[in-house]
């Protein structure tokens, strides 16, 4: 039995599932189609499911710190800085920053407002 499995992920993006779905019910979806944040990021980055994708976008249970209408995103390259993404955020810019392999994603600023 294998005890280790190789993955192509360069890093993982953790997205609060509960608050993303709550915003969707309020009419605050993400991206042009108004999807939950994780699905919008997967569509924008072209990330596929599973271990063969270049990066992992994973919905996690509630992190307990999401503000009203915001969703917390954690980049595994900089776990000490959590990002808050609002429904009016520029998903293309956010996806570009999160999939950039050369440097950790920046917190604040252009991530929360277009």
FIROKE-24985 format. One record per residue (C-alpha): residue number from 0; residue in three letters; x, y, z. Coordinates in nm, 3 decimals. Example, Ala and Ser with C-alpha at 12.3 -4.5 7.8 and 13.67 -1.06 7.14 Angstrom:
// residues 2
<nr = 0; rest = ALA; c1 = 1.230; c2 = -0.450; c3 = 0.780>
<nr = 1; rest = SER; c1 = 1.367; c2 = -0.106; c3 = 0.714>
END
This chain:
// residues 114
<nr = 0; rest = UNK; c1 = 0.000; c2 = 0.000; c3 = 0.000>
<nr = 1; rest = UNK; c1 = 0.128; c2 = 0.345; c3 = -0.091>
<nr = 2; rest = UNK; c1 = 0.184; c2 = 0.588; c3 = 0.192>
<nr = 3; rest = UNK; c1 = 0.262; c2 = 0.889; c3 = -0.030>
<nr = 4; rest = UNK; c1 = 0.096; c2 = 1.014; c3 = -0.347>
<nr = 5; rest = UNK; c1 = 0.257; c2 = 1.266; c3 = -0.581>
<nr = 6; rest = UNK; c1 = 0.068; c2 = 1.577; c3 = -0.690>
<nr = 7; rest = UNK; c1 = 0.128; c2 = 1.842; c3 = -0.955>
<nr = 8; rest = UNK; c1 = 0.000; c2 = 2.119; c3 = -0.726>
<nr = 9; rest = UNK; c1 = 0.241; c2 = 2.407; c3 = -0.682>
<nr = 10; rest = UNK; c1 = 0.025; c2 = 2.539; c3 = -0.397>
<nr = 11; rest = UNK; c1 = -0.330; c2 = 2.522; c3 = -0.261>
<nr = 12; rest = UNK; c1 = -0.598; c2 = 2.789; c3 = -0.230>
<nr = 13; rest = UNK; c1 = -0.846; c2 = 2.739; c3 = 0.055>
<nr = 14; rest = UNK; c1 = -1.189; c2 = 2.901; c3 = 0.015>
<nr = 15; rest = UNK; c1 = -1.454; c2 = 2.927; c3 = 0.288>
<nr = 16; rest = UNK; c1 = -1.743; c2 = 2.718; c3 = 0.153>
<nr = 17; rest = UNK; c1 = -2.016; c2 = 2.834; c3 = 0.391>
<nr = 18; rest = UNK; c1 = -1.976; c2 = 3.208; c3 = 0.331>
<nr = 19; rest = UNK; c1 = -1.932; c2 = 3.164; c3 = -0.044>
<nr = 20; rest = UNK; c1 = -2.264; c2 = 2.980; c3 = -0.067>
<nr = 21; rest = UNK; c1 = -2.431; c2 = 3.228; c3 = 0.169>
<nr = 22; rest = UNK; c1 = -2.327; c2 = 3.513; c3 = -0.062>
<nr = 23; rest = UNK; c1 = -2.460; c2 = 3.321; c3 = -0.361>
<nr = 24; rest = UNK; c1 = -2.803; c2 = 3.296; c3 = -0.197>
<nr = 25; rest = UNK; c1 = -2.795; c2 = 3.672; c3 = -0.135>
<nr = 26; rest = UNK; c1 = -2.733; c2 = 3.734; c3 = -0.505>
<nr = 27; rest = UNK; c1 = -2.363; c2 = 3.803; c3 = -0.457>
<nr = 28; rest = UNK; c1 = -2.202; c2 = 3.540; c3 = -0.677>
<nr = 29; rest = UNK; c1 = -1.853; c2 = 3.572; c3 = -0.824>
<nr = 30; rest = UNK; c1 = -1.737; c2 = 3.610; c3 = -1.181>
<nr = 31; rest = UNK; c1 = -1.948; c2 = 3.678; c3 = -1.489>
<nr = 32; rest = UNK; c1 = -2.184; c2 = 3.386; c3 = -1.420>
<nr = 33; rest = UNK; c1 = -2.236; c2 = 3.461; c3 = -1.049>
<nr = 34; rest = UNK; c1 = -2.092; c2 = 3.133; c3 = -0.921>
<nr = 35; rest = UNK; c1 = -1.955; c2 = 3.035; c3 = -0.580>
<nr = 36; rest = UNK; c1 = -1.601; c2 = 3.173; c3 = -0.538>
<nr = 37; rest = UNK; c1 = -1.418; c2 = 2.839; c3 = -0.568>
<nr = 38; rest = UNK; c1 = -1.599; c2 = 2.750; c3 = -0.893>
<nr = 39; rest = UNK; c1 = -1.536; c2 = 3.097; c3 = -1.038>
<nr = 40; rest = UNK; c1 = -1.164; c2 = 3.069; c3 = -0.954>
<nr = 41; rest = UNK; c1 = -1.143; c2 = 2.720; c3 = -1.105>
<nr = 42; rest = UNK; c1 = -1.310; c2 = 2.842; c3 = -1.424>
<nr = 43; rest = UNK; c1 = -1.084; c2 = 3.147; c3 = -1.446>
<nr = 44; rest = UNK; c1 = -0.759; c2 = 2.960; c3 = -1.380>
<nr = 45; rest = UNK; c1 = -0.853; c2 = 2.655; c3 = -1.584>
<nr = 46; rest = UNK; c1 = -0.771; c2 = 2.442; c3 = -1.279>
<nr = 47; rest = UNK; c1 = -0.902; c2 = 2.092; c3 = -1.299>
<nr = 48; rest = UNK; c1 = -1.003; c2 = 1.862; c3 = -1.016>
<nr = 49; rest = UNK; c1 = -0.765; c2 = 1.625; c3 = -0.854>
<nr = 50; rest = UNK; c1 = -0.394; c2 = 1.591; c3 = -0.801>
<nr = 51; rest = UNK; c1 = -0.291; c2 = 1.644; c3 = -1.163>
<nr = 52; rest = UNK; c1 = -0.402; c2 = 2.008; c3 = -1.167>
<nr = 53; rest = UNK; c1 = -0.127; c2 = 2.275; c3 = -1.150>
<nr = 54; rest = UNK; c1 = -0.281; c2 = 2.421; c3 = -0.833>
<nr = 55; rest = UNK; c1 = -0.549; c2 = 2.315; c3 = -0.591>
<nr = 56; rest = UNK; c1 = -0.857; c2 = 2.522; c3 = -0.516>
<nr = 57; rest = UNK; c1 = -1.024; c2 = 2.359; c3 = -0.218>
<nr = 58; rest = UNK; c1 = -1.345; c2 = 2.454; c3 = -0.041>
<nr = 59; rest = UNK; c1 = -1.309; c2 = 2.416; c3 = 0.335>
<nr = 60; rest = UNK; c1 = -1.556; c2 = 2.438; c3 = 0.620>
<nr = 61; rest = UNK; c1 = -1.622; c2 = 2.778; c3 = 0.770>
<nr = 62; rest = UNK; c1 = -1.308; c2 = 2.955; c3 = 0.889>
<nr = 63; rest = UNK; c1 = -1.514; c2 = 3.171; c3 = 1.125>
<nr = 64; rest = UNK; c1 = -1.380; c2 = 3.512; c3 = 1.026>
<nr = 65; rest = UNK; c1 = -1.564; c2 = 3.606; c3 = 0.706>
<nr = 66; rest = UNK; c1 = -1.720; c2 = 3.953; c3 = 0.725>
<nr = 67; rest = UNK; c1 = -2.068; c2 = 4.027; c3 = 0.595>
<nr = 68; rest = UNK; c1 = -2.073; c2 = 3.956; c3 = 0.218>
<nr = 69; rest = UNK; c1 = -1.703; c2 = 3.864; c3 = 0.217>
<nr = 70; rest = UNK; c1 = -1.528; c2 = 3.529; c3 = 0.173>
<nr = 71; rest = UNK; c1 = -1.190; c2 = 3.441; c3 = 0.323>
<nr = 72; rest = UNK; c1 = -0.928; c2 = 3.290; c3 = 0.093>
<nr = 73; rest = UNK; c1 = -0.602; c2 = 3.138; c3 = 0.219>
<nr = 74; rest = UNK; c1 = -0.304; c2 = 3.090; c3 = -0.013>
<nr = 75; rest = UNK; c1 = -0.077; c2 = 2.811; c3 = 0.113>
<nr = 76; rest = UNK; c1 = 0.229; c2 = 3.010; c3 = 0.002>
<nr = 77; rest = UNK; c1 = 0.148; c2 = 3.283; c3 = 0.256>
<nr = 78; rest = UNK; c1 = -0.068; c2 = 3.122; c3 = 0.526>
<nr = 79; rest = UNK; c1 = -0.008; c2 = 3.409; c3 = 0.766>
<nr = 80; rest = UNK; c1 = -0.210; c2 = 3.652; c3 = 0.550>
<nr = 81; rest = UNK; c1 = -0.569; c2 = 3.561; c3 = 0.479>
<nr = 82; rest = UNK; c1 = -0.751; c2 = 3.754; c3 = 0.208>
<nr = 83; rest = UNK; c1 = -1.109; c2 = 3.878; c3 = 0.212>
<nr = 84; rest = UNK; c1 = -1.281; c2 = 3.874; c3 = -0.125>
<nr = 85; rest = UNK; c1 = -1.601; c2 = 4.073; c3 = -0.177>
<nr = 86; rest = UNK; c1 = -1.861; c2 = 3.991; c3 = -0.448>
<nr = 87; rest = UNK; c1 = -1.755; c2 = 4.290; c3 = -0.660>
<nr = 88; rest = UNK; c1 = -1.389; c2 = 4.176; c3 = -0.673>
<nr = 89; rest = UNK; c1 = -1.218; c2 = 4.140; c3 = -1.011>
<nr = 90; rest = UNK; c1 = -1.202; c2 = 3.759; c3 = -1.042>
<nr = 91; rest = UNK; c1 = -0.957; c2 = 3.770; c3 = -1.333>
<nr = 92; rest = UNK; c1 = -0.708; c2 = 3.976; c3 = -1.132>
<nr = 93; rest = UNK; c1 = -0.758; c2 = 3.761; c3 = -0.823>
<nr = 94; rest = UNK; c1 = -0.706; c2 = 3.440; c3 = -1.024>
<nr = 95; rest = UNK; c1 = -0.395; c2 = 3.585; c3 = -1.188>
<nr = 96; rest = UNK; c1 = -0.245; c2 = 3.669; c3 = -0.850>
<nr = 97; rest = UNK; c1 = -0.334; c2 = 3.335; c3 = -0.697>
<nr = 98; rest = UNK; c1 = -0.193; c2 = 3.126; c3 = -0.980>
<nr = 99; rest = UNK; c1 = 0.127; c2 = 3.333; c3 = -1.016>
<nr = 100; rest = UNK; c1 = 0.401; c2 = 3.087; c3 = -0.928>
<nr = 101; rest = UNK; c1 = 0.680; c2 = 3.339; c3 = -0.878>
<nr = 102; rest = UNK; c1 = 0.555; c2 = 3.515; c3 = -0.565>
<nr = 103; rest = UNK; c1 = 0.296; c2 = 3.481; c3 = -0.288>
<nr = 104; rest = UNK; c1 = -0.038; c2 = 3.651; c3 = -0.349>
<nr = 105; rest = UNK; c1 = -0.075; c2 = 4.000; c3 = -0.208>
<nr = 106; rest = UNK; c1 = -0.336; c2 = 4.072; c3 = 0.054>
<nr = 107; rest = UNK; c1 = -0.588; c2 = 4.357; c3 = 0.039>
<nr = 108; rest = UNK; c1 = -0.609; c2 = 4.629; c3 = -0.225>
<nr = 109; rest = UNK; c1 = -0.702; c2 = 4.500; c3 = -0.568>
<nr = 110; rest = UNK; c1 = -0.824; c2 = 4.166; c3 = -0.432>
<nr = 111; rest = UNK; c1 = -1.118; c2 = 4.313; c3 = -0.249>
<nr = 112; rest = UNK; c1 = -1.216; c2 = 4.590; c3 = -0.486>
<nr = 113; rest = UNK; c1 = -1.189; c2 = 4.615; c3 = -0.867>
END
